[in-house]
């Protein structure tokens, strides 16, 4: 009877250790999945931000979490520019709002219609450094006509499936604005 109790106690100890190992493995696998999701979300947000900003023709408003500009995005080769707004809401969701001109043949163009808004990315954190505007001398500027490039820093931290702590994924890139730079030099 004593031997049986010892064997059961040892088996219980081995099973408890195995369960701890299994739980640790599941948490690590969940953390790896979360890191992959963070990276995919950050890459998507960076791709859209970079593509949209490269088509900018004129900046009309710019903050660290919100930029509005006219751009040759989703237009035909001879169509007028659309108005775009890229912004992060309070929930860390990056959105793209596109407003076509009211009358493409009018001069000047007006944009009073309702924008078509889509979600570009989720889980953005530390959005105070999302957009940093630079002039031709690479100095930070807030003067809209002096901006020739934008340093984009996307930081994504989605909730972990298993509660394992996962650091945010951070991507940074510099986007040059050739159409805006050409307009400001002219």
N, C-alpha and C positions, 0 to 999 in steps of 0.2 A: 504494500500500500504506500509506503514511504517512497519507494523507488518510482512508483507511478506518479506521485505528486511532484517529484523532482523532474521527471520527464515532461509533465504537463507544464510546469513552471518554465522550464527551458524552452519548450515549444512556444509558449506564450511570449517569451522574451524575443525569440527569433522572429515571430510574426509581427510583433510591435516594431522591431527594427526595420523589417521589410516594408511595413506600411508607411513608416516615416520616409523611407527611400522612395517609395512610389509617390507619395504626396509631393516630395521635393522635385521629383522628375516631372510630375504634372504641372507644378508651378513654373518650372524652368521652360517647359514646352509652351505653356500659356504666355510667358514673358517673351519668348522668341516669336510667337505668333503676333503679339502686340507690337513688337519692334518692327516686324515686317509690315504690318498694317500702317504704322506710323510712317514708315519710309514710303510706302505706296501713296499715302495721302499727301505727304510733303512733296513728292515728285510731281504729282498731278497739279497741286496748287502752284508750284514753281513753274511748270510748263505753261499753264494758262496765263499766269502773271507775266511771264517773259514774252509770250506770243502777243498778248494784248498790248503791252507797253511798247513793243517794237513797232507797232502800227500807228502809234500816237502821232498826230499832226500838230496838236496844240493842247497844252495843259490849261485847265480852267480852275482847278482847285486841288490842293495837295496837302495831306497830313500824313502822319506815320501809319495810320490805319485806313485811309480813305483817299482815293485819287479819282478825279473826274477829268476826262479829256475827250477830244474828238479824235477819231481814229478810223483808219481805212480797214476796219474789221468787218467781215461778212458783207462786203460791198463788191459790186462789179467793177471792172477796170475804169469806167468813167463815172461811176456813181459818187455822190458826195459822201463825206465822212459821217459816220454814226457817232453819237455821244455815248461814251462808256463811263461807267462808274464801277470801280473795284473797291470793295470795302469789307471790313470784318465787323460782324455784329457783336453784341454783348455776350453771346453764347460761344464765341470762337469759330463762327461759321464764315468762311470767305465766300462772298457773293459777287457775281458779275451782272450788272444791269446795262442793257443795250437799248438805246432810244434812237430810232431812225429819225431823220429830219422830217418836219411837218410837211414841207413842200420842197422836194429835191431841186426844183428849178428856181426857188426864191433866192434873193440876195439881200440881206444876209440870211443865212440858214437859221431856223429856230427849232427848238426841241422841246415842245410842250406836251407831247404824247406820253402815254404810259410805257415805261420801260419793260422789256422782257427780262426777267431776273431768273438766274439759275444759280444753284449751289455749286461752287467750284471745289471747296475743301472744308473739312470739319476738324475740330480738335486743335485749332490754332491757339497757342499760348504765347506770352511775352510779345504781344502784337505791337507794343510801343517801338519796336525796332524793325517792323515789317518792311517799311519803305524809308530809305534815306536818300534824299535828292542831292545830286552833285552838279557843280558847274564844270566848265571846261578845264579849270585848274584843280579839279578834284576836291574842292572845298564844299562842305555842307552848305546848302543854300535853301532859302524859302522863297526866293524870287522866281516866280513861274517862268518868266522869259529867259532866265539864266540857266535853267536846268537842261543838262545835256545827257545825263545818265541817272540811273536809279540803282542803288544797291538794295537788293531784295533779300531779306533774311526770314525764311519760313521756319517756324518752330512748332512741331506737332506733338501732342501728347494725348492719345486716345486712352480711355479707361482700359486697364488690363483685365483680361477675361478671368484670371485666377487671383487677382489682387496682388500679384507680385509687383514690386516697385520697378518701373521701367523709366529710364531717363528720356526726356523729350528728344525727338529726332530733329536736327537742325541742318538746313541747307541754306547756302548763301550764294548769290550770283549777282553779277553786275550787268545791267541791261542798258545798252547805249540806245539813245533815242535819235536816230539819224534824221527823221523828218522834222522833229522839234528843233534839233540843233541847226538844221539847214534854214528853217524859218526864222530862228533867232539871229542868225548871222546875216540874213538878207536885209 
